[in-house]
Amino acid sequence: MKITKLLSFVVLAALAALPLGRATAAQNEVVIGVIYPLSGPVAQAGIDAVAALNTAVEIINNESNLNVPLAKGKGLPNLGGAKIRIVVADHQGKPDIGQGEAERMITQEGVHAMYGAYYSSVTAAGSQVAERNQIPWVNGESTSPKLTTRGFKWFFRTTPHDGEFTQLMFEFMNDFKKKLGKELKSVSIFHEDTLWGTDSGSVQNKMAKENGYKVLQKIAYRAKTTSLTPSVQILKAADADVFLPSSYTSDAMLFMRTAKELDFNPKLLVAQNAGYTDPTFVATLGNDAEGVITRSPFNTDLAKTIPLINEVNAAFKKHSDGRDLSDVPVRAFTGFMVLADAINRAGSTDPEKIRKALTETNMPSDQLIVPWKGIKFGPDGQNQLVRGILMQVQKGKYCTVYPFDLASCELVYPMPTWSEKAKM
């Protein structure tokens, strides 16, 4: 009798020691930890990403006719209809906060997987916690190439990284010369100094030399700086044929304002995404954004060939105060659906089974709202079936201009000068 009571006490004590989320969630729900920047200079990107995840959760937990994984039926069928619940935290764009939130979610919330976190530096810090605790981490939008060269077993990325995107840029520049018969011989590289910007600048510098372009300037500036005047003066004096910036939102807008003030007129500005695709960039700058080209994995005008975009967009607008899909929420939605699909195929919330299911992912292109060939992870956790586009701001909207066979608009070259924009 005493032994039975002692065993009962030990079992109850063990259950009490478990993280509350993991103990209660295993029976009827799957809990996924989500971290994004929900405050600070890129808050809109994080807010839109969370809206995209809420859209995905609604589609998965409630029956839908969309041609995306898990839309048919309610919940995760291989887990008895279990529903997905997300636990969201704001990392404020700070790696230490992201790392702390990942630790809290894994050890206290008992999440079964982690998702996020837009900033490459935060993703790097947070995913180290997940790796140590052997919890799957899926990322949809961080693009530092180094994230998938760390030898991690528990980290998976669906988006193209900056090496792949930069390759696209130079393919465009080479095809541009053939198509338009224009000479492009030099580039200037301009990037912020966090992990993402530094990696982007290094890759661009390497590829520029490999493709025979002279690098006139390579300038690293302090992220979230309040002045870019000296840098823009140097860039104006260099007057490269192509200007390649890598900046988050506030820095991208500060650069454009400083360029206008100093009358710096790049002929081709080809940006590395981030701030140049934030919806607030065009909304805030208006005509001053005209002519900017940025790489992206997505644009709404691709709906002409991918009808699923409009269908998912209609669902997204219910969670985004009427805003349309854009680059970051599209990639967030895509990666999250891959994670949910893997959990369902695993038929379990056991981390190792989820990790194994992720390694076996082979999602076809017709279930995606991005123009990729599909999603299939290599041994490093990087999606091997990615593809990107370039889009240009024309008449206040982003318009796909490359690859030329997907283009919705003719490229405007050279980029309108500030005096020309003033007359628009």
Contacts in CASP RR format, 6 or more apart in sequence:
PFRMAT RR
TARGET T0000
AUTHOR 0000-0000-0000
METHOD contacts of the structure
MODEL  1
MKITKLLSFVVLAALAALPLGRATAAQNEVVIGVIYPLSGPVAQAGIDAV
AALNTAVEIINNESNLNVPLAKGKGLPNLGGAKIRIVVADHQGKPDIGQG
EAERMITQEGVHAMYGAYYSSVTAAGSQVAERNQIPWVNGESTSPKLTTR
GFKWFFRTTPHDGEFTQLMFEFMNDFKKKLGKELKSVSIFHEDTLWGTDS
GSVQNKMAKENGYKVLQKIAYRAKTTSLTPSVQILKAADADVFLPSSYTS
DAMLFMRTAKELDFNPKLLVAQNAGYTDPTFVATLGNDAEGVITRSPFNT
DLAKTIPLINEVNAAFKKHSDGRDLSDVPVRAFTGFMVLADAINRAGSTD
PEKIRKALTETNMPSDQLIVPWKGIKFGPDGQNQLVRGILMQVQKGKYCT
VYPFDLASCELVYPMPTWSEKAKM
15 23 0 8 1.000
19 107 0 8 1.000
19 108 0 8 1.000
19 109 0 8 1.000
19 110 0 8 1.000
20 108 0 8 1.000
20 109 0 8 1.000
20 110 0 8 1.000
21 31 0 8 1.000
21 109 0 8 1.000
21 110 0 8 1.000
21 111 0 8 1.000
22 31 0 8 1.000
22 110 0 8 1.000
22 111 0 8 1.000
22 112 0 8 1.000
25 31 0 8 1.000
25 85 0 8 1.000
25 110 0 8 1.000
25 112 0 8 1.000
25 349 0 8 1.000
26 349 0 8 1.000
28 82 0 8 1.000
28 83 0 8 1.000
29 82 0 8 1.000
29 83 0 8 1.000
29 84 0 8 1.000
29 85 0 8 1.000
30 76 0 8 1.000
30 79 0 8 1.000
30 82 0 8 1.000
30 83 0 8 1.000
30 84 0 8 1.000
30 85 0 8 1.000
30 112 0 8 1.000
30 113 0 8 1.000
30 343 0 8 1.000
30 349 0 8 1.000
31 85 0 8 1.000
31 86 0 8 1.000
31 87 0 8 1.000
31 109 0 8 1.000
31 110 0 8 1.000
31 111 0 8 1.000
31 112 0 8 1.000
32 84 0 8 1.000
32 85 0 8 1.000
32 86 0 8 1.000
32 87 0 8 1.000
32 111 0 8 1.000
32 112 0 8 1.000
32 113 0 8 1.000
32 114 0 8 1.000
32 115 0 8 1.000
32 336 0 8 1.000
32 339 0 8 1.000
33 86 0 8 1.000
33 87 0 8 1.000
33 88 0 8 1.000
33 89 0 8 1.000
33 105 0 8 1.000
33 109 0 8 1.000
33 111 0 8 1.000
33 113 0 8 1.000
33 114 0 8 1.000
33 115 0 8 1.000
34 50 0 8 1.000
34 53 0 8 1.000
34 86 0 8 1.000
34 87 0 8 1.000
34 88 0 8 1.000
34 89 0 8 1.000
34 114 0 8 1.000
34 115 0 8 1.000
34 116 0 8 1.000
35 88 0 8 1.000
35 89 0 8 1.000
35 90 0 8 1.000
35 91 0 8 1.000
35 98 0 8 1.000
35 101 0 8 1.000
35 102 0 8 1.000
35 105 0 8 1.000
35 114 0 8 1.000
35 115 0 8 1.000
35 116 0 8 1.000
35 117 0 8 1.000
35 122 0 8 1.000
35 126 0 8 1.000
36 45 0 8 1.000
36 46 0 8 1.000
36 47 0 8 1.000
36 49 0 8 1.000
36 50 0 8 1.000
36 88 0 8 1.000
36 90 0 8 1.000
36 91 0 8 1.000
36 116 0 8 1.000
36 117 0 8 1.000
36 118 0 8 1.000
37 43 0 8 1.000
37 45 0 8 1.000
37 46 0 8 1.000
37 90 0 8 1.000
37 91 0 8 1.000
37 92 0 8 1.000
37 93 0 8 1.000
37 117 0 8 1.000
37 118 0 8 1.000
37 119 0 8 1.000
37 122 0 8 1.000
38 46 0 8 1.000
38 47 0 8 1.000
38 50 0 8 1.000
38 88 0 8 1.000
38 90 0 8 1.000
38 92 0 8 1.000
39 90 0 8 1.000
39 92 0 8 1.000
40 92 0 8 1.000
40 93 0 8 1.000
41 224 0 8 1.000
41 248 0 8 1.000
41 249 0 8 1.000
41 250 0 8 1.000
42 93 0 8 1.000
42 118 0 8 1.000
42 119 0 8 1.000
42 248 0 8 1.000
42 249 0 8 1.000
42 250 0 8 1.000
42 275 0 8 1.000
42 278 0 8 1.000
44 249 0 8 1.000
44 278 0 8 1.000
44 279 0 8 1.000
44 280 0 8 1.000
45 118 0 8 1.000
45 249 0 8 1.000
45 275 0 8 1.000
45 278 0 8 1.000
45 328 0 8 1.000
46 118 0 8 1.000
46 328 0 8 1.000
47 320 0 8 1.000
48 279 0 8 1.000
48 320 0 8 1.000
48 323 0 8 1.000
48 326 0 8 1.000
48 328 0 8 1.000
48 329 0 8 1.000
48 332 0 8 1.000
49 116 0 8 1.000
49 118 0 8 1.000
49 141 0 8 1.000
49 328 0 8 1.000
49 329 0 8 1.000
49 332 0 8 1.000
50 88 0 8 1.000
50 332 0 8 1.000
51 316 0 8 1.000
51 319 0 8 1.000
51 320 0 8 1.000
51 323 0 8 1.000
51 329 0 8 1.000
52 316 0 8 1.000
52 319 0 8 1.000
52 320 0 8 1.000
52 325 0 8 1.000
52 328 0 8 1.000
52 329 0 8 1.000
52 330 0 8 1.000
52 332 0 8 1.000
52 333 0 8 1.000
52 336 0 8 1.000
53 86 0 8 1.000
53 115 0 8 1.000
53 332 0 8 1.000
53 333 0 8 1.000
53 336 0 8 1.000
54 86 0 8 1.000
54 319 0 8 1.000
55 312 0 8 1.000
55 315 0 8 1.000
55 316 0 8 1.000
55 318 0 8 1.000
55 319 0 8 1.000
55 333 0 8 1.000
56 333 0 8 1.000
56 336 0 8 1.000
56 337 0 8 1.000
56 340 0 8 1.000
57 84 0 8 1.000
57 85 0 8 1.000
57 86 0 8 1.000
58 315 0 8 1.000
58 318 0 8 1.000
58 319 0 8 1.000
59 66 0 8 1.000
59 68 0 8 1.000
59 70 0 8 1.000
59 71 0 8 1.000
59 315 0 8 1.000
60 70 0 8 1.000
60 71 0 8 1.000
60 75 0 8 1.000
60 76 0 8 1.000
60 83 0 8 1.000
60 84 0 8 1.000
60 337 0 8 1.000
60 340 0 8 1.000
61 74 0 8 1.000
61 75 0 8 1.000
61 83 0 8 1.000
61 84 0 8 1.000
62 74 0 8 1.000
63 71 0 8 1.000
63 72 0 8 1.000
63 73 0 8 1.000
63 74 0 8 1.000
64 71 0 8 1.000
64 72 0 8 1.000
64 73 0 8 1.000
64 315 0 8 1.000
65 71 0 8 1.000
65 72 0 8 1.000
66 308 0 8 1.000
66 311 0 8 1.000
66 312 0 8 1.000
66 315 0 8 1.000
67 308 0 8 1.000
67 366 0 8 1.000
67 367 0 8 1.000
68 308 0 8 1.000
68 312 0 8 1.000
68 337 0 8 1.000
68 367 0 8 1.000
69 337 0 8 1.000
69 338 0 8 1.000
69 340 0 8 1.000
69 341 0 8 1.000
69 344 0 8 1.000
69 363 0 8 1.000
69 367 0 8 1.000
70 76 0 8 1.000
70 77 0 8 1.000
70 337 0 8 1.000
70 340 0 8 1.000
70 341 0 8 1.000
70 344 0 8 1.000
74 81 0 8 1.000
74 83 0 8 1.000
75 81 0 8 1.000
75 82 0 8 1.000
75 83 0 8 1.000
75 84 0 8 1.000
76 82 0 8 1.000
76 83 0 8 1.000
76 84 0 8 1.000
76 340 0 8 1.000
76 343 0 8 1.000
76 344 0 8 1.000
76 347 0 8 1.000
77 344 0 8 1.000
78 344 0 8 1.000
78 345 0 8 1.000
78 346 0 8 1.000
78 347 0 8 1.000
79 343 0 8 1.000
79 344 0 8 1.000
79 347 0 8 1.000
79 348 0 8 1.000
79 349 0 8 1.000
84 340 0 8 1.000
86 115 0 8 1.000
87 105 0 8 1.000
87 109 0 8 1.000
87 111 0 8 1.000
89 98 0 8 1.000
89 101 0 8 1.000
89 104 0 8 1.000
89 105 0 8 1.000
90 97 0 8 1.000
91 97 0 8 1.000
91 98 0 8 1.000
91 101 0 8 1.000
91 117 0 8 1.000
91 119 0 8 1.000
91 122 0 8 1.000
93 119 0 8 1.000
93 121 0 8 1.000
93 122 0 8 1.000
94 122 0 8 1.000
95 119 0 8 1.000
95 121 0 8 1.000
95 122 0 8 1.000
95 124 0 8 1.000
95 125 0 8 1.000
95 126 0 8 1.000
96 125 0 8 1.000
97 122 0 8 1.000
98 117 0 8 1.000
98 122 0 8 1.000
98 125 0 8 1.000
98 126 0 8 1.000
99 122 0 8 1.000
99 125 0 8 1.000
99 126 0 8 1.000
99 128 0 8 1.000
99 129 0 8 1.000
100 126 0 8 1.000
100 129 0 8 1.000
101 126 0 8 1.000
102 114 0 8 1.000
102 125 0 8 1.000
102 126 0 8 1.000
102 127 0 8 1.000
102 129 0 8 1.000
102 130 0 8 1.000
103 129 0 8 1.000
105 111 0 8 1.000
105 114 0 8 1.000
106 114 0 8 1.000
106 129 0 8 1.000
106 130 0 8 1.000
106 133 0 8 1.000
106 135 0 8 1.000
107 133 0 8 1.000
111 135 0 8 1.000
112 135 0 8 1.000
112 343 0 8 1.000
112 349 0 8 1.000
112 351 0 8 1.000
112 354 0 8 1.000
113 135 0 8 1.000
113 136 0 8 1.000
113 137 0 8 1.000
113 138 0 8 1.000
113 339 0 8 1.000
113 343 0 8 1.000
113 351 0 8 1.000
113 354 0 8 1.000
114 126 0 8 1.000
114 127 0 8 1.000
114 130 0 8 1.000
114 135 0 8 1.000
114 136 0 8 1.000
114 137 0 8 1.000
114 138 0 8 1.000
115 137 0 8 1.000
115 138 0 8 1.000
115 139 0 8 1.000
115 140 0 8 1.000
115 335 0 8 1.000
115 336 0 8 1.000
115 339 0 8 1.000
116 123 0 8 1.000
116 137 0 8 1.000
116 138 0 8 1.000
116 139 0 8 1.000
116 140 0 8 1.000
116 141 0 8 1.000
116 142 0 8 1.000
116 332 0 8 1.000
117 123 0 8 1.000
117 126 0 8 1.000
117 139 0 8 1.000
117 142 0 8 1.000
118 141 0 8 1.000
118 142 0 8 1.000
118 328 0 8 1.000
119 142 0 8 1.000
119 194 0 8 1.000
119 196 0 8 1.000
120 142 0 8 1.000
120 143 0 8 1.000
120 144 0 8 1.000
120 146 0 8 1.000
120 147 0 8 1.000
120 194 0 8 1.000
120 195 0 8 1.000
120 196 0 8 1.000
120 199 0 8 1.000
121 144 0 8 1.000
121 194 0 8 1.000
121 195 0 8 1.000
121 196 0 8 1.000
122 142 0 8 1.000
123 139 0 8 1.000
123 142 0 8 1.000
123 144 0 8 1.000
123 147 0 8 1.000
124 142 0 8 1.000
124 144 0 8 1.000
124 146 0 8 1.000
124 147 0 8 1.000
124 195 0 8 1.000
126 137 0 8 1.000
127 137 0 8 1.000
127 139 0 8 1.000
127 147 0 8 1.000
127 152 0 8 1.000
127 154 0 8 1.000
127 155 0 8 1.000
130 136 0 8 1.000
130 137 0 8 1.000
130 154 0 8 1.000
130 155 0 8 1.000
131 137 0 8 1.000
131 152 0 8 1.000
131 153 0 8 1.000
131 154 0 8 1.000
131 155 0 8 1.000
134 154 0 8 1.000
134 351 0 8 1.000
134 352 0 8 1.000
134 355 0 8 1.000
135 154 0 8 1.000
135 351 0 8 1.000
136 154 0 8 1.000
136 156 0 8 1.000
136 339 0 8 1.000
136 342 0 8 1.000
136 351 0 8 1.000
136 354 0 8 1.000
136 355 0 8 1.000
136 358 0 8 1.000
137 154 0 8 1.000
137 155 0 8 1.000
137 156 0 8 1.000
138 156 0 8 1.000
138 157 0 8 1.000
138 158 0 8 1.000
138 335 0 8 1.000
138 336 0 8 1.000
138 338 0 8 1.000
138 339 0 8 1.000
138 342 0 8 1.000
138 358 0 8 1.000
139 147 0 8 1.000
139 155 0 8 1.000
139 156 0 8 1.000
139 157 0 8 1.000
139 158 0 8 1.000
139 159 0 8 1.000
139 335 0 8 1.000
140 157 0 8 1.000
140 158 0 8 1.000
140 159 0 8 1.000
140 331 0 8 1.000
140 332 0 8 1.000
140 334 0 8 1.000
140 335 0 8 1.000
140 336 0 8 1.000
141 159 0 8 1.000
141 327 0 8 1.000
141 328 0 8 1.000
141 331 0 8 1.000
141 332 0 8 1.000
142 157 0 8 1.000
142 159 0 8 1.000
142 196 0 8 1.000
143 159 0 8 1.000
143 160 0 8 1.000
143 161 0 8 1.000
143 162 0 8 1.000
143 165 0 8 1.000
143 196 0 8 1.000
143 200 0 8 1.000
143 272 0 8 1.000
143 273 0 8 1.000
144 161 0 8 1.000
144 162 0 8 1.000
144 195 0 8 1.000
144 196 0 8 1.000
144 197 0 8 1.000
144 199 0 8 1.000
144 200 0 8 1.000
145 161 0 8 1.000
145 162 0 8 1.000
145 163 0 8 1.000
145 199 0 8 1.000
145 203 0 8 1.000
146 195 0 8 1.000
146 199 0 8 1.000
147 155 0 8 1.000
147 157 0 8 1.000
147 161 0 8 1.000
148 155 0 8 1.000
148 157 0 8 1.000
148 161 0 8 1.000
148 380 0 8 1.000
148 381 0 8 1.000
148 382 0 8 1.000
149 380 0 8 1.000
151 380 0 8 1.000
152 381 0 8 1.000
153 355 0 8 1.000
154 351 0 8 1.000
154 355 0 8 1.000
155 381 0 8 1.000
156 338 0 8 1.000
156 358 0 8 1.000
156 377 0 8 1.000
156 381 0 8 1.000
157 381 0 8 1.000
157 382 0 8 1.000
157 383 0 8 1.000
158 331 0 8 1.000
158 334 0 8 1.000
158 335 0 8 1.000
158 338 0 8 1.000
158 375 0 8 1.000
158 383 0 8 1.000
158 386 0 8 1.000
159 297 0 8 1.000
159 331 0 8 1.000
159 334 0 8 1.000
159 335 0 8 1.000
159 383 0 8 1.000
159 386 0 8 1.000
160 168 0 8 1.000
160 297 0 8 1.000
160 383 0 8 1.000
160 386 0 8 1.000
160 387 0 8 1.000
160 388 0 8 1.000
161 382 0 8 1.000
162 196 0 8 1.000
162 199 0 8 1.000
162 200 0 8 1.000
162 203 0 8 1.000
162 246 0 8 1.000
162 272 0 8 1.000
163 203 0 8 1.000
163 207 0 8 1.000
164 386 0 8 1.000
164 388 0 8 1.000
165 272 0 8 1.000
165 273 0 8 1.000
165 295 0 8 1.000
165 388 0 8 1.000
166 200 0 8 1.000
166 203 0 8 1.000
166 204 0 8 1.000
166 207 0 8 1.000
166 272 0 8 1.000
167 207 0 8 1.000
168 295 0 8 1.000
168 388 0 8 1.000
168 389 0 8 1.000
168 390 0 8 1.000
168 402 0 8 1.000
169 204 0 8 1.000
169 207 0 8 1.000
169 244 0 8 1.000
169 270 0 8 1.000
169 295 0 8 1.000
169 390 0 8 1.000
170 207 0 8 1.000
170 208 0 8 1.000
170 211 0 8 1.000
170 213 0 8 1.000
172 270 0 8 1.000
172 390 0 8 1.000
172 402 0 8 1.000
173 184 0 8 1.000
173 211 0 8 1.000
173 213 0 8 1.000
173 242 0 8 1.000
173 268 0 8 1.000
173 270 0 8 1.000
174 211 0 8 1.000
175 402 0 8 1.000
175 404 0 8 1.000
176 182 0 8 1.000
176 184 0 8 1.000
176 411 0 8 1.000
176 413 0 8 1.000
177 183 0 8 1.000
177 184 0 8 1.000
179 404 0 8 1.000
180 411 0 8 1.000
180 413 0 8 1.000
182 413 0 8 1.000
183 241 0 8 1.000
184 213 0 8 1.000
184 241 0 8 1.000
184 242 0 8 1.000
184 268 0 8 1.000
185 213 0 8 1.000
185 214 0 8 1.000
185 241 0 8 1.000
186 213 0 8 1.000
186 214 0 8 1.000
186 215 0 8 1.000
186 216 0 8 1.000
186 238 0 8 1.000
186 240 0 8 1.000
186 241 0 8 1.000
186 242 0 8 1.000
187 204 0 8 1.000
187 208 0 8 1.000
187 213 0 8 1.000
187 214 0 8 1.000
187 215 0 8 1.000
187 216 0 8 1.000
187 240 0 8 1.000
187 241 0 8 1.000
187 242 0 8 1.000
187 243 0 8 1.000
187 244 0 8 1.000
188 215 0 8 1.000
188 216 0 8 1.000
188 217 0 8 1.000
188 218 0 8 1.000
188 219 0 8 1.000
188 235 0 8 1.000
188 238 0 8 1.000
188 240 0 8 1.000
188 242 0 8 1.000
188 243 0 8 1.000
188 244 0 8 1.000
189 201 0 8 1.000
189 204 0 8 1.000
189 205 0 8 1.000
189 208 0 8 1.000
189 215 0 8 1.000
189 217 0 8 1.000
189 218 0 8 1.000
189 219 0 8 1.000
189 244 0 8 1.000
190 217 0 8 1.000
190 218 0 8 1.000
190 219 0 8 1.000
190 221 0 8 1.000
190 231 0 8 1.000
190 235 0 8 1.000
190 243 0 8 1.000
190 244 0 8 1.000
190 245 0 8 1.000
190 246 0 8 1.000
190 247 0 8 1.000
190 255 0 8 1.000
191 197 0 8 1.000
191 198 0 8 1.000
191 200 0 8 1.000
191 201 0 8 1.000
191 204 0 8 1.000
191 219 0 8 1.000
191 220 0 8 1.000
191 221 0 8 1.000
191 245 0 8 1.000
191 246 0 8 1.000
191 247 0 8 1.000
191 272 0 8 1.000
192 220 0 8 1.000
192 221 0 8 1.000
192 222 0 8 1.000
192 223 0 8 1.000
192 246 0 8 1.000
192 247 0 8 1.000
192 248 0 8 1.000
192 251 0 8 1.000
193 220 0 8 1.000
193 221 0 8 1.000
193 222 0 8 1.000
193 223 0 8 1.000
194 223 0 8 1.000
196 246 0 8 1.000
196 274 0 8 1.000
197 220 0 8 1.000
197 246 0 8 1.000
197 272 0 8 1.000
198 220 0 8 1.000
200 246 0 8 1.000
200 272 0 8 1.000
201 218 0 8 1.000
201 220 0 8 1.000
201 244 0 8 1.000
201 246 0 8 1.000
204 244 0 8 1.000
204 246 0 8 1.000
204 272 0 8 1.000
205 215 0 8 1.000
205 218 0 8 1.000
208 214 0 8 1.000
208 215 0 8 1.000
209 215 0 8 1.000
213 242 0 8 1.000
216 238 0 8 1.000
216 239 0 8 1.000
216 240 0 8 1.000
217 234 0 8 1.000
217 235 0 8 1.000
217 238 0 8 1.000
217 240 0 8 1.000
219 231 0 8 1.000
219 234 0 8 1.000
219 235 0 8 1.000
221 228 0 8 1.000
221 231 0 8 1.000
221 251 0 8 1.000
223 248 0 8 1.000
223 251 0 8 1.000
224 248 0 8 1.000
224 250 0 8 1.000
224 251 0 8 1.000
225 251 0 8 1.000
225 254 0 8 1.000
226 254 0 8 1.000
227 258 0 8 1.000
228 251 0 8 1.000
228 254 0 8 1.000
228 255 0 8 1.000
228 258 0 8 1.000
229 258 0 8 1.000
229 261 0 8 1.000
229 262 0 8 1.000
232 255 0 8 1.000
232 258 0 8 1.000
232 259 0 8 1.000
232 262 0 8 1.000
232 264 0 8 1.000
233 262 0 8 1.000
235 243 0 8 1.000
235 264 0 8 1.000
236 259 0 8 1.000
236 262 0 8 1.000
236 263 0 8 1.000
236 264 0 8 1.000
240 266 0 8 1.000
241 267 0 8 1.000
241 268 0 8 1.000
242 266 0 8 1.000
242 267 0 8 1.000
242 268 0 8 1.000
242 270 0 8 1.000
243 266 0 8 1.000
243 268 0 8 1.000
243 269 0 8 1.000
243 270 0 8 1.000
244 270 0 8 1.000
244 271 0 8 1.000
244 272 0 8 1.000
245 252 0 8 1.000
245 255 0 8 1.000
245 269 0 8 1.000
245 271 0 8 1.000
245 272 0 8 1.000
245 276 0 8 1.000
246 271 0 8 1.000
246 272 0 8 1.000
246 274 0 8 1.000
247 255 0 8 1.000
247 271 0 8 1.000
247 274 0 8 1.000
247 275 0 8 1.000
247 276 0 8 1.000
248 274 0 8 1.000
248 275 0 8 1.000
249 274 0 8 1.000
249 275 0 8 1.000
249 278 0 8 1.000
249 280 0 8 1.000
249 281 0 8 1.000
251 275 0 8 1.000
252 271 0 8 1.000
252 274 0 8 1.000
252 275 0 8 1.000
252 276 0 8 1.000
252 278 0 8 1.000
252 281 0 8 1.000
253 275 0 8 1.000
253 281 0 8 1.000
253 284 0 8 1.000
253 285 0 8 1.000
256 285 0 8 1.000
256 288 0 8 1.000
256 289 0 8 1.000
256 292 0 8 1.000
257 288 0 8 1.000
258 264 0 8 1.000
259 265 0 8 1.000
259 266 0 8 1.000
259 418 0 8 1.000
260 288 0 8 1.000
260 418 0 8 1.000
263 418 0 8 1.000
265 414 0 8 1.000
265 415 0 8 1.000
265 417 0 8 1.000
265 418 0 8 1.000
266 415 0 8 1.000
267 413 0 8 1.000
267 414 0 8 1.000
267 415 0 8 1.000
268 293 0 8 1.000
268 413 0 8 1.000
268 414 0 8 1.000
268 415 0 8 1.000
269 291 0 8 1.000
269 292 0 8 1.000
269 293 0 8 1.000
269 415 0 8 1.000
270 293 0 8 1.000
270 294 0 8 1.000
270 295 0 8 1.000
270 390 0 8 1.000
271 292 0 8 1.000
271 293 0 8 1.000
271 294 0 8 1.000
271 295 0 8 1.000
272 294 0 8 1.000
272 295 0 8 1.000
273 294 0 8 1.000
273 295 0 8 1.000
273 296 0 8 1.000
273 327 0 8 1.000
275 281 0 8 1.000
276 292 0 8 1.000
276 294 0 8 1.000
277 294 0 8 1.000
277 296 0 8 1.000
277 326 0 8 1.000
277 327 0 8 1.000
277 328 0 8 1.000
277 398 0 8 1.000
278 326 0 8 1.000
278 328 0 8 1.000
279 323 0 8 1.000
279 326 0 8 1.000
281 289 0 8 1.000
282 289 0 8 1.000
282 393 0 8 1.000
282 396 0 8 1.000
282 397 0 8 1.000
282 398 0 8 1.000
286 396 0 8 1.000
287 396 0 8 1.000
287 421 0 8 1.000
287 422 0 8 1.000
287 424 0 8 1.000
288 418 0 8 1.000
288 421 0 8 1.000
289 393 0 8 1.000
289 396 0 8 1.000
290 393 0 8 1.000
290 394 0 8 1.000
290 395 0 8 1.000
290 396 0 8 1.000
290 412 0 8 1.000
290 415 0 8 1.000
290 416 0 8 1.000
290 421 0 8 1.000
290 424 0 8 1.000
291 392 0 8 1.000
291 393 0 8 1.000
291 394 0 8 1.000
291 412 0 8 1.000
291 415 0 8 1.000
291 416 0 8 1.000
292 392 0 8 1.000
292 393 0 8 1.000
292 415 0 8 1.000
293 390 0 8 1.000
293 391 0 8 1.000
293 392 0 8 1.000
293 393 0 8 1.000
293 401 0 8 1.000
293 411 0 8 1.000
293 415 0 8 1.000
294 390 0 8 1.000
294 391 0 8 1.000
294 392 0 8 1.000
294 398 0 8 1.000
295 388 0 8 1.000
295 389 0 8 1.000
295 390 0 8 1.000
296 327 0 8 1.000
296 388 0 8 1.000
296 389 0 8 1.000
296 390 0 8 1.000
296 391 0 8 1.000
296 398 0 8 1.000
297 327 0 8 1.000
297 330 0 8 1.000
297 331 0 8 1.000
297 370 0 8 1.000
297 371 0 8 1.000
297 372 0 8 1.000
297 386 0 8 1.000
297 387 0 8 1.000
297 388 0 8 1.000
297 389 0 8 1.000
298 325 0 8 1.000
298 326 0 8 1.000
298 327 0 8 1.000
298 330 0 8 1.000
298 331 0 8 1.000
298 369 0 8 1.000
298 370 0 8 1.000
298 371 0 8 1.000
298 389 0 8 1.000
299 327 0 8 1.000
299 389 0 8 1.000
299 391 0 8 1.000
299 398 0 8 1.000
299 399 0 8 1.000
299 400 0 8 1.000
299 408 0 8 1.000
300 309 0 8 1.000
300 313 0 8 1.000
300 324 0 8 1.000
300 325 0 8 1.000
300 326 0 8 1.000
300 398 0 8 1.000
301 398 0 8 1.000
301 399 0 8 1.000
301 400 0 8 1.000
301 408 0 8 1.000
302 309 0 8 1.000
302 371 0 8 1.000
302 389 0 8 1.000
302 400 0 8 1.000
302 406 0 8 1.000
303 309 0 8 1.000
303 310 0 8 1.000
303 313 0 8 1.000
304 408 0 8 1.000
305 371 0 8 1.000
305 406 0 8 1.000
306 368 0 8 1.000
306 369 0 8 1.000
306 371 0 8 1.000
308 366 0 8 1.000
308 367 0 8 1.000
308 368 0 8 1.000
308 369 0 8 1.000
309 325 0 8 1.000
309 369 0 8 1.000
312 325 0 8 1.000
312 333 0 8 1.000
312 369 0 8 1.000
313 324 0 8 1.000
313 325 0 8 1.000
316 323 0 8 1.000
316 324 0 8 1.000
316 325 0 8 1.000
316 329 0 8 1.000
316 333 0 8 1.000
317 323 0 8 1.000
317 324 0 8 1.000
320 329 0 8 1.000
325 333 0 8 1.000
325 369 0 8 1.000
330 369 0 8 1.000
330 370 0 8 1.000
331 370 0 8 1.000
333 369 0 8 1.000
334 368 0 8 1.000
334 369 0 8 1.000
334 370 0 8 1.000
334 375 0 8 1.000
335 375 0 8 1.000
338 358 0 8 1.000
338 361 0 8 1.000
338 363 0 8 1.000
338 375 0 8 1.000
339 358 0 8 1.000
341 361 0 8 1.000
341 363 0 8 1.000
342 354 0 8 1.000
342 357 0 8 1.000
342 358 0 8 1.000
342 360 0 8 1.000
342 361 0 8 1.000
343 349 0 8 1.000
343 354 0 8 1.000
343 357 0 8 1.000
345 357 0 8 1.000
345 360 0 8 1.000
346 353 0 8 1.000
346 354 0 8 1.000
346 356 0 8 1.000
346 357 0 8 1.000
347 353 0 8 1.000
347 357 0 8 1.000
348 354 0 8 1.000
358 377 0 8 1.000
359 377 0 8 1.000
359 378 0 8 1.000
359 381 0 8 1.000
361 375 0 8 1.000
361 376 0 8 1.000
361 377 0 8 1.000
362 375 0 8 1.000
362 376 0 8 1.000
363 374 0 8 1.000
363 375 0 8 1.000
363 376 0 8 1.000
364 374 0 8 1.000
365 372 0 8 1.000
365 373 0 8 1.000
365 374 0 8 1.000
365 385 0 8 1.000
368 374 0 8 1.000
368 375 0 8 1.000
371 387 0 8 1.000
371 388 0 8 1.000
371 389 0 8 1.000
371 406 0 8 1.000
372 383 0 8 1.000
372 385 0 8 1.000
372 386 0 8 1.000
372 387 0 8 1.000
372 388 0 8 1.000
373 385 0 8 1.000
373 386 0 8 1.000
373 387 0 8 1.000
374 383 0 8 1.000
374 385 0 8 1.000
375 383 0 8 1.000
375 385 0 8 1.000
376 383 0 8 1.000
376 384 0 8 1.000
376 385 0 8 1.000
377 383 0 8 1.000
377 384 0 8 1.000
378 384 0 8 1.000
389 400 0 8 1.000
389 402 0 8 1.000
389 403 0 8 1.000
389 406 0 8 1.000
390 400 0 8 1.000
390 401 0 8 1.000
390 402 0 8 1.000
391 398 0 8 1.000
391 399 0 8 1.000
391 400 0 8 1.000
391 401 0 8 1.000
392 398 0 8 1.000
392 399 0 8 1.000
392 401 0 8 1.000
392 409 0 8 1.000
392 411 0 8 1.000
392 412 0 8 1.000
393 399 0 8 1.000
394 409 0 8 1.000
394 412 0 8 1.000
399 408 0 8 1.000
399 409 0 8 1.000
400 406 0 8 1.000
400 407 0 8 1.000
400 408 0 8 1.000
400 409 0 8 1.000
401 407 0 8 1.000
401 408 0 8 1.000
401 409 0 8 1.000
401 410 0 8 1.000
401 411 0 8 1.000
402 411 0 8 1.000
416 424 0 8 1.000
END
